[in-house]
Amino acid sequence: MATPSSSPLPDDEPARLVALRSFEVLAALAEPVFEEFVALAARLFQVPISLLSVVEETDVHYPVAIGMPAHSRLPRAEVLCSTAITQGRAVVYHDVLLEQHPPIPAEVLRVAEQNHVRFYAGALLRLPDQHPLGTLCLVNHEPRPFTADEQRILELLAGLVSQTLAVRHRCRARPGDAGQAQWAHLSAELQEEIGALNALVRYLNARNGSTVPVPTAFLAQVEGRMHDLQGVLDAARY
């Protein structure tokens, strides 16, 4: 099947890049709390690779990664994460080699095949002004079913990552040491909540077995605990 040679850029790409750089997201995402989010995603969806990507003008950076080296960088024209930015929404390929919706550029498909990428799901990470900065993504070397419920939970998790980034920015923008101290306290609280979520996922996997796709009832229990994490972020707004 023929594929397009390259992905078009979003209409608001210049404004997106300005917003991205003003938030210094690569430094921000190096915080330990974001690694906890990525580890949770890998465990919850039972994939070998989970990543946070930052889609820059010509390159895609991976400041946090499970299953591959972090802090790596790849050309934007070669990776699936750029597709989510172009589409302005989450993208899922149950089998990269067989699916072409949304269309996969020829170079992206070539690199995916070279790296044995068969499954990809990426949910958008957004800046406070709602410009997309990159993705929380899942990768597998085998095709994988991915239900609508799983996609919804992945998008909720990406939303929590985005909100954490925004709260960090607000804390650190405050004068003096008060903002830094507030962020340190909040980051520790968030890591504790994510740790509780990881413990729940381990328990459910042990009790029910590692089932793919993740059962809806399993996801519902995880979503309930995600509301606690949401509550911590909501309280930090005030």
Backbone bond lengths (Angstrom), bond angles and torsions (degrees), N, CA, C in turn:
res aa  C-N    CA-C-N  psi(-1)  N-CA   C-N-CA  omega(-1)  CA-C   N-CA-C  phi
1 M - - - 1.456 - - 1.522 109.15 -
2 A 1.331 117.41 133.54 1.454 121.69 -179.51 1.516 110.26 -70.65
3 T 1.326 116.26 145.33 1.456 121.55 178.37 1.515 109.21 -127.58
4 P 1.331 117.75 152.57 1.450 120.23 177.47 1.509 111.22 -62.77
5 S 1.334 116.38 153.57 1.461 119.71 -176.96 1.514 112.79 -76.55
6 S 1.339 118.18 -26.79 1.455 120.80 -180.00 1.508 109.83 -158.71
7 S 1.348 116.25 161.82 1.453 120.85 179.83 1.519 109.79 -89.13
8 P 1.326 118.63 136.76 1.458 120.03 173.71 1.521 109.98 -69.28
9 L 1.330 115.86 156.65 1.454 120.16 178.09 1.521 110.12 -88.91
10 P 1.337 117.94 148.80 1.467 119.99 175.61 1.523 111.18 -60.70
11 D 1.336 117.14 153.43 1.463 121.26 -179.09 1.526 112.12 -61.25
12 D 1.329 116.83 -32.02 1.470 120.45 -176.78 1.528 112.22 -97.80
13 E 1.322 117.90 23.91 1.457 121.03 -174.64 1.530 113.51 -56.71
14 P 1.334 120.58 -44.91 1.479 118.44 179.00 1.526 112.79 -59.08
15 A 1.327 117.35 -44.45 1.466 120.55 179.29 1.516 110.58 -66.29
16 R 1.318 117.68 -36.49 1.470 121.00 178.62 1.522 110.28 -62.05
17 L 1.320 117.59 -43.85 1.456 120.64 -178.30 1.525 111.50 -67.36
18 V 1.322 117.59 -38.10 1.472 120.48 176.96 1.526 110.09 -61.79
19 A 1.334 116.62 -46.15 1.465 120.75 -179.88 1.524 110.96 -64.17
20 L 1.311 116.86 -40.95 1.465 122.18 -179.45 1.527 110.84 -59.09
21 R 1.323 116.62 -45.60 1.461 120.15 -176.66 1.516 112.24 -72.97
22 S 1.331 116.76 -30.12 1.462 118.95 -179.32 1.525 111.67 -68.12
23 F 1.333 117.43 -21.90 1.459 120.87 -178.79 1.522 113.19 -94.78
24 E 1.335 118.38 -5.24 1.466 121.78 178.50 1.529 111.02 47.79
25 V 1.338 115.40 53.71 1.461 119.45 -169.92 1.523 113.54 -68.85
26 L 1.322 118.20 -28.65 1.465 118.48 -179.37 1.525 111.08 -63.26
27 A 1.326 116.17 -42.13 1.470 119.44 176.88 1.518 110.97 -67.74
28 A 1.339 115.75 -40.19 1.463 119.63 -178.16 1.522 111.29 -63.01
29 L 1.324 116.93 -43.60 1.460 120.15 -175.02 1.527 113.14 -72.88
30 A 1.323 117.02 -6.86 1.468 119.95 174.99 1.527 112.26 -75.00
31 E 1.339 117.20 -8.41 1.467 121.01 179.04 1.535 110.29 -63.27
32 P 1.331 118.65 143.52 1.472 121.36 -177.64 1.528 114.44 -57.63
33 V 1.325 118.67 -30.25 1.461 120.42 -177.48 1.522 111.12 -60.58
34 F 1.326 117.96 -33.18 1.459 119.84 -177.87 1.527 111.19 -74.12
35 E 1.318 117.16 -30.98 1.466 119.74 173.58 1.523 110.66 -64.78
36 E 1.339 116.11 -34.73 1.465 119.72 177.27 1.531 110.89 -63.20
37 F 1.317 116.95 -40.72 1.464 120.77 177.47 1.525 111.00 -60.29
38 V 1.320 116.59 -44.79 1.466 121.17 -176.88 1.526 110.71 -67.11
39 A 1.324 116.88 -41.15 1.463 120.21 177.30 1.525 110.71 -62.99
40 L 1.329 117.28 -38.42 1.457 121.03 177.13 1.519 110.74 -62.44
41 A 1.327 117.76 -44.19 1.464 121.08 -179.45 1.525 111.26 -61.22
42 A 1.331 116.70 -43.71 1.465 119.92 179.96 1.520 111.35 -62.66
43 R 1.328 116.50 -42.56 1.466 120.25 -178.72 1.528 111.10 -70.65
44 L 1.321 116.94 -43.45 1.461 120.48 -176.92 1.513 111.48 -62.75
45 F 1.327 117.40 -45.71 1.461 120.73 -175.23 1.525 112.80 -95.46
46 Q 1.344 116.37 1.21 1.458 122.43 173.25 1.523 112.19 54.71
47 V 1.346 114.17 54.91 1.456 121.43 175.73 1.525 108.69 -120.89
48 P 1.333 117.92 152.34 1.461 119.97 -178.37 1.522 114.28 -76.29
49 I 1.352 116.53 -19.85 1.459 120.35 -175.50 1.518 109.61 -132.00
50 S 1.323 115.37 129.23 1.456 121.52 172.54 1.525 107.41 -138.58
51 L 1.340 116.19 141.58 1.454 120.76 -169.92 1.515 111.64 -143.39
52 L 1.332 115.13 153.37 1.455 121.51 159.55 1.520 106.59 -105.94
53 S 1.311 116.66 127.01 1.461 120.33 178.40 1.517 110.01 -113.14
54 V 1.315 115.40 148.00 1.467 123.11 173.02 1.530 106.40 -122.24
55 V 1.315 116.15 116.09 1.466 121.16 -174.87 1.521 109.13 -93.74
56 E 1.329 115.35 105.02 1.454 122.24 178.54 1.535 109.70 -91.45
57 E 1.333 115.38 -171.29 1.458 120.31 -173.90 1.527 112.47 -61.28
58 T 1.320 116.98 -47.50 1.464 120.78 -177.69 1.516 113.45 -120.76
59 D 1.331 117.05 -14.45 1.461 120.88 -176.22 1.527 111.09 -128.44
60 V 1.310 115.07 158.94 1.459 121.99 171.25 1.520 107.54 -116.00
61 H 1.327 115.81 124.27 1.459 122.36 -179.81 1.525 109.08 -100.00
62 Y 1.338 115.28 147.36 1.456 122.02 177.73 1.528 108.56 -122.27
63 P 1.347 117.50 80.97 1.463 120.00 -176.05 1.521 114.13 -69.09
64 V 1.333 116.43 -22.32 1.467 120.89 178.93 1.521 107.74 -134.91
65 A 1.320 116.37 131.62 1.463 119.76 -178.16 1.516 110.92 -151.58
66 I 1.309 115.00 141.35 1.467 123.40 168.70 1.523 106.33 -115.31
67 G 1.320 117.19 125.94 1.457 120.53 177.10 1.509 114.82 95.70
68 M 1.334 117.67 -4.24 1.462 122.18 174.20 1.526 107.26 -154.74
69 P 1.336 118.40 162.03 1.464 119.28 -177.70 1.525 111.91 -60.96
70 A 1.334 116.49 132.56 1.454 120.70 174.62 1.526 109.52 -77.15
71 H 1.318 115.36 168.48 1.460 123.02 178.25 1.528 112.11 63.94
72 S 1.323 117.02 18.85 1.450 119.31 175.76 1.528 109.08 -84.85
73 R 1.310 115.45 168.08 1.460 121.60 -177.58 1.517 108.56 -143.75
74 L 1.324 116.45 135.54 1.451 121.60 179.49 1.525 109.21 -131.12
75 P 1.323 117.57 153.56 1.461 119.43 177.15 1.528 111.41 -61.04
76 R 1.307 116.41 136.49 1.460 121.53 -178.66 1.528 111.46 -58.58
77 A 1.313 116.63 -34.21 1.466 120.82 -176.90 1.520 112.79 -71.15
78 E 1.362 117.82 -3.05 1.462 120.28 -174.94 1.522 114.11 -114.10
79 V 1.344 118.86 -2.86 1.457 118.11 -169.57 1.530 112.46 -124.17
80 L 1.327 114.43 151.78 1.465 121.03 -177.21 1.520 113.12 -70.20
81 C 1.333 117.68 -24.99 1.467 119.56 -179.04 1.523 112.13 -59.51
82 S 1.326 117.06 -29.27 1.462 119.60 178.74 1.515 111.72 -67.90
83 T 1.337 117.41 -23.82 1.463 120.86 179.64 1.518 111.45 -65.21
84 A 1.333 117.25 -40.09 1.457 120.34 178.95 1.524 111.06 -63.36
85 I 1.335 117.03 -38.79 1.461 120.65 177.69 1.521 110.13 -64.39
86 T 1.323 116.39 -44.68 1.462 120.56 179.12 1.517 111.65 -61.52
87 Q 1.329 116.60 -42.25 1.457 121.11 -177.80 1.525 112.61 -77.59
88 G 1.341 117.09 -23.40 1.455 120.91 -177.35 1.515 113.37 70.64
89 R 1.332 116.68 27.88 1.466 121.57 -178.59 1.528 109.00 -162.41
90 A 1.331 114.49 171.45 1.463 119.22 175.54 1.527 110.44 -64.62
91 V 1.318 115.68 147.05 1.462 120.60 175.53 1.523 109.11 -128.33
92 V 1.319 115.34 143.86 1.465 121.89 179.30 1.517 108.68 -135.43
93 Y 1.335 115.74 129.25 1.462 122.04 172.22 1.523 107.50 -122.48
94 H 1.327 116.54 106.90 1.461 120.19 178.99 1.527 110.89 -65.11
95 D 1.333 115.94 -33.82 1.458 121.78 175.14 1.527 107.24 -145.22
96 V 1.315 115.20 102.98 1.463 121.03 -174.33 1.523 111.90 -56.16
97 L 1.333 117.36 -35.66 1.460 120.27 -175.23 1.520 113.05 -76.73
98 L 1.324 117.81 -15.80 1.458 120.78 -177.29 1.520 113.39 -112.11
99 E 1.320 118.27 -18.75 1.468 121.20 -175.41 1.518 110.59 -103.44
100 Q 1.323 115.25 144.41 1.459 120.27 178.74 1.524 111.32 -136.82
101 H 1.324 116.79 32.92 1.457 120.22 177.74 1.525 109.64 -134.98
102 P 1.354 117.35 113.55 1.469 125.59 -2.94 1.525 111.27 -68.06
103 P 1.336 116.63 160.28 1.470 119.85 -175.90 1.515 112.64 -56.85
104 I 1.317 115.75 141.19 1.461 122.50 177.68 1.527 108.13 -104.48
105 P 1.323 118.64 121.33 1.464 120.20 177.31 1.522 111.89 -57.03
106 A 1.316 115.84 150.60 1.466 120.89 -174.30 1.522 112.46 -58.14
107 E 1.343 117.72 -41.36 1.465 120.39 -178.15 1.522 110.98 -68.61
108 V 1.327 117.20 -37.97 1.469 121.33 177.13 1.528 109.73 -62.77
109 L 1.318 116.07 -44.44 1.465 120.50 179.86 1.520 110.81 -63.73
110 R 1.326 117.06 -40.83 1.469 120.58 179.28 1.528 110.93 -60.94
111 V 1.340 116.73 -46.02 1.458 120.56 -178.19 1.527 110.84 -68.77
112 A 1.334 116.83 -38.31 1.466 119.62 177.32 1.526 110.58 -60.81
113 E 1.315 116.38 -43.99 1.461 120.00 179.26 1.528 110.46 -65.40
114 Q 1.313 116.79 -40.67 1.467 121.15 179.09 1.521 111.24 -61.45
115 N 1.340 116.70 -36.15 1.466 121.46 -178.78 1.522 113.12 -94.11
116 H 1.324 116.97 9.58 1.462 123.34 176.21 1.533 111.94 60.96
117 V 1.330 116.68 36.32 1.462 121.62 175.93 1.523 108.17 -87.41
118 R 1.331 115.81 119.13 1.460 119.53 179.04 1.534 112.34 -113.00
119 F 1.341 116.12 -33.69 1.472 120.08 178.71 1.519 109.11 -118.71
120 Y 1.330 115.34 138.68 1.464 120.87 176.74 1.519 109.08 -145.55
121 A 1.326 116.46 133.52 1.466 122.20 170.98 1.511 107.34 -137.58
122 G 1.326 116.55 125.48 1.464 121.05 -179.01 1.513 111.05 -131.28
123 A 1.330 116.98 124.90 1.464 123.04 176.10 1.519 108.67 -106.90
124 L 1.315 116.77 140.42 1.454 121.13 -173.60 1.526 112.56 -69.18
125 L 1.317 115.54 137.04 1.454 123.41 163.93 1.526 106.90 -96.14
126 R 1.333 116.47 138.53 1.464 119.47 -175.42 1.520 110.92 -126.72
127 L 1.325 114.33 146.78 1.448 122.03 170.30 1.520 109.22 -76.21
128 P 1.340 118.66 165.18 1.468 119.50 -179.60 1.525 114.67 -56.94
129 D 1.344 117.21 -27.54 1.468 119.53 177.10 1.527 112.15 -83.96
130 Q 1.333 116.18 7.20 1.468 125.29 176.71 1.526 114.20 77.93
131 H 1.316 118.86 2.33 1.459 118.86 170.68 1.535 109.36 -65.54
132 P 1.326 118.72 135.70 1.468 119.83 177.14 1.522 111.17 -73.68
133 L 1.334 116.11 134.44 1.464 119.75 -179.97 1.518 111.81 -104.20
134 G 1.309 117.63 -23.84 1.454 122.06 -177.30 1.516 109.46 171.36
135 T 1.321 116.62 -148.72 1.456 120.17 -175.90 1.522 111.88 -140.95
136 L 1.319 113.93 156.10 1.460 122.54 158.25 1.512 104.20 -99.18
137 C 1.317 117.29 116.68 1.463 118.22 -171.81 1.524 112.63 -130.03
138 L 1.328 113.44 155.24 1.458 124.07 179.32 1.521 108.19 -119.38
139 V 1.333 116.71 139.94 1.462 121.56 -178.38 1.522 108.63 -136.04
140 N 1.332 115.31 140.44 1.461 120.46 174.56 1.518 108.56 -137.37
141 H 1.330 115.84 152.13 1.458 120.70 178.79 1.525 112.21 -86.91
142 E 1.315 116.20 -1.14 1.456 122.12 176.27 1.525 108.67 -125.05
143 P 1.342 117.54 151.83 1.473 119.03 173.35 1.528 109.69 -57.74
144 R 1.332 116.38 149.70 1.458 120.20 -176.53 1.519 109.69 -147.40
145 P 1.333 117.91 132.39 1.466 119.00 171.06 1.516 109.45 -67.59
146 F 1.312 117.13 149.82 1.469 121.77 179.98 1.519 106.95 -147.57
147 T 1.323 115.06 110.62 1.461 119.99 -172.12 1.529 111.62 -80.23
148 A 1.329 114.69 166.87 1.466 120.43 175.72 1.526 110.66 -61.15
149 D 1.336 117.37 -36.23 1.467 120.44 177.90 1.525 111.01 -65.92
150 E 1.323 116.95 -40.77 1.463 119.98 177.00 1.531 111.03 -63.13
151 Q 1.316 116.34 -43.38 1.462 119.24 179.15 1.527 110.97 -61.70
152 R 1.323 116.71 -40.71 1.461 120.07 179.74 1.533 111.05 -62.02
153 I 1.327 116.89 -42.36 1.464 119.87 179.54 1.529 110.75 -67.87
154 L 1.339 117.14 -39.01 1.466 120.01 176.55 1.530 110.32 -60.68
155 E 1.328 116.86 -41.54 1.461 119.86 178.84 1.534 111.56 -67.94
156 L 1.321 117.16 -37.17 1.465 119.53 175.43 1.527 110.51 -62.84
157 L 1.325 116.29 -41.79 1.459 120.20 179.37 1.528 110.71 -64.58
158 A 1.332 116.98 -41.44 1.464 120.65 176.35 1.526 110.56 -61.64
159 G 1.332 116.73 -37.46 1.457 120.31 176.85 1.513 112.23 -62.86
160 L 1.325 117.53 -38.50 1.463 121.30 177.33 1.529 111.10 -66.00
161 V 1.327 116.67 -39.39 1.468 119.90 175.83 1.526 109.82 -61.43
162 S 1.337 116.80 -45.19 1.463 120.99 -179.70 1.523 111.38 -61.50
163 Q 1.329 116.46 -42.91 1.465 119.96 179.69 1.525 111.14 -66.49
164 T 1.318 117.34 -37.13 1.464 120.39 177.60 1.520 110.52 -62.77
165 L 1.319 116.69 -41.56 1.460 121.16 177.34 1.527 111.02 -61.41
166 A 1.338 116.47 -42.06 1.463 120.71 -179.82 1.529 111.44 -66.64
167 V 1.335 116.62 -41.92 1.462 120.20 179.61 1.521 110.26 -65.06
168 R 1.313 117.13 -41.42 1.466 120.29 176.87 1.523 110.31 -57.81
169 H 1.323 116.79 -44.76 1.465 120.73 -178.98 1.522 110.81 -61.49
170 R 1.340 117.48 -43.37 1.462 120.66 -179.61 1.528 111.29 -65.06
171 C 1.326 116.25 -42.09 1.466 119.45 179.66 1.524 110.98 -61.35
172 R 1.326 115.96 -48.03 1.458 120.27 -174.44 1.522 112.61 -72.81
173 A 1.331 116.77 -16.77 1.461 120.19 178.41 1.529 112.48 -79.50
174 R 1.328 117.56 -12.07 1.460 120.76 -179.38 1.530 110.38 -74.32
175 P 1.323 116.31 144.89 1.465 119.15 -176.59 1.529 112.01 -70.47
176 G 1.326 114.23 155.27 1.461 120.05 177.42 1.518 112.45 71.98
177 D 1.340 114.48 -158.86 1.466 120.52 -176.33 1.527 113.01 -91.78
178 A 1.340 116.98 -7.13 1.467 119.19 -174.41 1.523 111.68 -62.96
179 G 1.328 116.23 -42.37 1.457 119.45 -179.15 1.513 112.55 -65.21
180 Q 1.333 116.50 -42.41 1.463 121.01 178.24 1.521 110.66 -61.15
181 A 1.340 115.75 -42.62 1.461 120.19 -179.38 1.522 110.15 -66.47
182 Q 1.337 117.18 -40.13 1.462 119.93 179.00 1.520 110.93 -62.76
183 W 1.348 116.24 -42.94 1.467 119.20 -179.74 1.532 110.64 -65.71
184 A 1.311 117.88 -40.09 1.465 120.36 179.56 1.525 110.53 -60.57
185 H 1.340 116.00 -43.70 1.462 120.15 178.26 1.521 111.01 -64.91
186 L 1.330 116.56 -45.74 1.463 120.66 -178.16 1.519 111.42 -65.48
187 S 1.332 117.17 -41.64 1.457 121.14 179.88 1.527 110.73 -59.77
188 A 1.336 116.28 -42.00 1.464 119.88 178.50 1.527 110.81 -64.90
189 E 1.332 116.99 -39.56 1.462 120.71 178.93 1.525 111.35 -65.71
190 L 1.328 115.85 -41.16 1.461 119.92 178.57 1.524 111.13 -64.83
191 Q 1.321 117.06 -41.79 1.461 120.10 178.86 1.525 111.18 -63.02
192 E 1.319 116.28 -35.23 1.468 119.69 177.31 1.526 110.37 -65.28
193 E 1.333 117.06 -42.91 1.466 120.79 179.10 1.526 111.50 -65.74
194 I 1.334 116.38 -42.04 1.471 119.34 178.83 1.520 109.99 -66.23
195 G 1.338 116.89 -36.40 1.461 120.12 175.47 1.515 111.81 -60.72
196 A 1.334 116.83 -38.67 1.466 120.49 177.04 1.524 110.60 -65.69
197 L 1.327 116.68 -38.16 1.468 120.25 176.71 1.525 111.28 -64.33
198 N 1.320 116.11 -43.16 1.466 120.02 177.63 1.527 111.16 -61.16
199 A 1.333 116.99 -39.84 1.468 120.81 178.25 1.524 110.27 -64.18
200 L 1.330 117.08 -39.99 1.459 120.43 177.60 1.521 111.17 -63.04
201 V 1.327 116.75 -43.44 1.466 120.50 179.89 1.522 110.56 -63.83
202 R 1.332 117.46 -42.12 1.475 119.97 177.45 1.520 110.71 -61.18
203 Y 1.326 116.80 -42.30 1.471 120.87 179.54 1.525 110.80 -63.42
204 L 1.328 117.02 -46.27 1.466 120.33 -178.76 1.524 111.39 -65.47
205 N 1.325 117.07 -37.34 1.463 119.68 176.16 1.520 111.34 -64.65
206 A 1.330 116.17 -41.29 1.462 119.79 179.76 1.527 111.04 -66.93
207 R 1.322 116.91 -37.19 1.466 120.87 -177.54 1.523 112.07 -76.44
208 N 1.326 116.87 -40.57 1.465 121.08 -171.85 1.518 114.27 -105.68
209 G 1.329 117.03 -9.59 1.453 119.02 -174.21 1.519 110.04 85.17
210 S 1.311 115.74 160.45 1.470 121.09 -178.36 1.523 108.98 -84.30
211 T 1.315 116.12 89.16 1.460 121.89 -176.43 1.518 110.51 -97.19
212 V 1.332 116.21 132.94 1.459 122.82 176.17 1.521 108.51 -125.20
213 P 1.357 117.97 127.82 1.464 126.52 -0.33 1.532 111.28 -69.39
214 V 1.333 115.03 163.68 1.459 120.37 -178.28 1.526 108.89 -67.31
215 P 1.337 118.06 127.42 1.473 120.27 -176.95 1.526 112.39 -60.55
216 T 1.324 115.19 148.05 1.465 121.08 -178.54 1.522 111.80 -59.25
217 A 1.339 117.27 -40.27 1.464 120.29 -179.78 1.530 110.97 -63.37
218 F 1.310 117.39 -38.15 1.462 123.53 176.43 1.526 108.88 -61.15
219 L 1.329 116.11 -49.43 1.462 120.98 -178.63 1.528 111.59 -61.99
220 A 1.327 116.42 -35.81 1.466 120.17 -179.54 1.522 110.74 -63.43
221 Q 1.326 117.13 -39.61 1.469 119.40 178.16 1.529 111.30 -67.12
222 V 1.315 115.99 -38.73 1.462 119.94 177.89 1.527 110.25 -66.25
223 E 1.326 116.53 -41.50 1.461 119.78 179.84 1.523 111.13 -61.39
224 G 1.329 116.89 -36.27 1.450 119.85 177.97 1.522 112.01 -59.12
225 R 1.333 116.49 -41.43 1.467 119.93 178.33 1.530 111.60 -73.80
226 M 1.325 116.73 -27.04 1.460 119.70 177.15 1.523 110.84 -64.37
227 H 1.332 117.12 -27.88 1.467 120.30 177.67 1.530 110.53 -64.51
228 D 1.338 117.29 -32.89 1.461 120.40 176.43 1.538 110.54 -64.40
229 L 1.314 115.13 -41.63 1.460 120.55 177.55 1.535 110.31 -64.14
230 Q 1.325 115.36 -41.09 1.467 120.39 176.88 1.519 110.52 -60.50
231 G 1.333 116.62 -38.71 1.445 120.67 -179.81 1.522 112.53 -62.66
232 V 1.326 116.92 -38.35 1.463 120.72 178.19 1.528 110.01 -63.37
233 L 1.332 116.44 -43.01 1.471 120.60 -179.99 1.525 111.16 -68.02
234 D 1.330 116.40 -39.84 1.460 119.19 179.22 1.522 111.52 -63.76
235 A 1.330 116.76 -39.88 1.469 120.36 -179.98 1.529 111.06 -65.13
236 A 1.326 116.96 -28.69 1.467 121.17 -177.86 1.526 112.43 -73.84
237 R 1.316 117.04 -11.36 1.463 119.09 -179.63 1.528 111.34 -72.49
238 Y 1.330 116.65 -20.50 1.469 119.28 -170.06 1.521 111.58 -110.70
